[in-house]
């Protein structure tokens, strides 16, 4: 299976990072294809600009890549803090 792991924590030494990497490693050991996306390390901006709201709007390449990976994933793991 193609599994997408999305990590949303700013501290690379966090428990969330440890969880995301442990999950990705365990899934790979089980033979899955895994993509791990660290949103903070990528500089991902979670604010939705108004120009991206209309259906069919042109997306920045990085956002389009995220959308394509989500669409292609057979499974999704999201790791984030609850503050």
ZIPETA-V786389 format. One record per pair of residues at least 6 apart in sequence whose C-alpha atoms are under 6 Angstrom apart, sorted by the first residue. I is the first residue (numbers start at 0). J is the second residue. Records with the same first field share a line. If there is no record, write none. Layout:
BEGIN
I=J, J
END
This chain:
BEGIN
0=31, 73
1=32, 72, 73
2=33, 72, 73, 74, 75
3=33, 34, 72, 75
4=35, 75, 76, 77
5=35, 36, 77
6=37, 78
7=38, 79
8=79
9=39
END
